[in-house]
Amino acid sequence: DNNYMVDWGDGATTTNAASHTYATAATRTITVSGRLPGGITFDTYRYNAAHHGEQRLTKVNTALLHQDSPDMTYIFRGCANLASIPDNLFASNTQVTSISNAFYNCTILTTIPDNLFASNTQVTNFASAFYGCTTLTTIPATLFANNTQVASFNGAFRGCTTLTTIPDNLFANNTQVMNFNNAFRDCTTLTTIPATLFANNTQVTDFSSAFYGCTTITTIPATLFANNTQVTTFNSAFRGCTGLISIPANLFDNNTHVTTFNYAFYGCTGIGSSTDLPDWWNDAKYPAATYPQFHLTDADAVRMFTNCTNARNFSSVPTTPLVWK
């Protein structure tokens, strides 16, 4: 059972009650102590017409109390004025399996502590964890080092519009991951992708929209997906990457289980008149026995070059029997 006390920072305290009216407006430090097995959340996103979280929360000073639930989904969702969190925030909650949407739209959170998830070794879901953190500029290299059970990073950093770099080994220990769908979508100031970013993620099946809308990426490392042999979809993976100037011809050599590339490079207009698109439709160079991923039975499954109109060989891209553009 809950057995907790709240010091409201104005001389008032309550026991097992989380509601208080202040006499005057001011910035105050609220302290919660005791047992709170039911957990705590600052997510009011679902319950108000403006669809925002607790706007009055500006800083968390100490670790959260232990809760019995393994689910911390949405805990700070929409807390648009949350500027600072401690590195031991989740240290008392080693049982947690989901931290998805935890900091969704925390738009003035500029830094993530290195050891934020160090104690949370059971987490399987980081989907949309930092979605919409528009002032986040860097990601600690060791952020997920202890989270070896993670299955999904779907949308984890989507819409982090001031993120400029990704650490080389960010996902090195996350060998169980299956889903990077939308992981860095709309990270519009991201300029480079580390060649080894997904080197250890051999179980991944979904890279759809992973870098969709990353408009300042200019190149893709040729070996980026070399170890991801179980991938089935690259749908819209680099869609709208208008700064991209070339595509490595061997980018998908090892991804023989892919069943759809639909719109993978849609609208990559930065590939200019002096550069060719890879001719993966060339049966002599890419025979079906070796490259089954380019010989799919669904005619639309390889529609990857739509609106890449500035490429030198765009007019030669076939639309039959498979639709490549």
MOSUL-V962334 format. One record per backbone hydrogen bond with DSSP energy under -0.5 kcal/mol. CO is the residue of the C=O (numbers start at 1). NH is the residue of the N-H. Records with the same first field share a line. If there is no record, write none. Layout:
CO = NH, NH
//
This chain:
3 = 35
4 = 16
5 = 7, 33
6 = 8, 14
7 = 31
12 = 8
14 = 6
20 = 22
26 = 28
28 = 30
31 = 7
33 = 5
35 = 3
36 = 39
37 = 68, 69
42 = 44, 54
44 = 47
45 = 48
48 = 51
53 = 55
54 = 57
56 = 58
58 = 83, 84
59 = 61
66 = 36
70 = 72, 97, 98
72 = 75
74 = 77
75 = 42
76 = 79
78 = 53, 80
79 = 82
81 = 83
83 = 110
84 = 60
86 = 89
88 = 91
89 = 64
90 = 93
93 = 96
97 = 124, 125
98 = 72
99 = 102
100 = 74
101 = 104
102 = 76
103 = 106
104 = 78
105 = 107
106 = 109
108 = 110
110 = 137, 138
113 = 116
115 = 118
116 = 90
117 = 120
119 = 121
120 = 123
124 = 151, 152
125 = 99
126 = 129
127 = 101
128 = 131
129 = 103
130 = 133
131 = 105
132 = 134
133 = 136
135 = 137
137 = 164, 165
140 = 143
142 = 145
144 = 147
146 = 148
147 = 150
151 = 178, 179
152 = 126
153 = 156
154 = 128
155 = 158
156 = 130
157 = 160
158 = 132
159 = 161
160 = 163
164 = 191, 192
167 = 170
169 = 172
171 = 174
173 = 175
174 = 177
178 = 205, 206
179 = 153
180 = 183
181 = 155
182 = 185
183 = 157
184 = 187
185 = 159
186 = 188
187 = 190
191 = 218
194 = 197
196 = 199
198 = 201
200 = 202
201 = 204
205 = 232, 233
206 = 180
207 = 210
208 = 182
209 = 212
210 = 184
211 = 214
212 = 186
213 = 215
214 = 217
218 = 245, 246
221 = 224
223 = 226
225 = 228
227 = 229
228 = 231
232 = 259, 260
233 = 207
234 = 237
235 = 209
236 = 239
237 = 211
238 = 241
239 = 213
240 = 242
241 = 244
248 = 251
250 = 253
252 = 255
254 = 256
255 = 258
260 = 234
261 = 264
262 = 236
263 = 266
264 = 238
265 = 268
266 = 240
267 = 269
268 = 271
270 = 272
272 = 275, 312
275 = 312
278 = 280
279 = 282
281 = 283
282 = 286
287 = 290, 291
291 = 294
292 = 295
297 = 299
298 = 301
299 = 323
300 = 303
301 = 261
302 = 304
303 = 263
304 = 265
305 = 308
306 = 267
307 = 309
308 = 311
311 = 314
313 = 316, 317
314 = 317
318 = 324
322 = 324
324 = 305
//
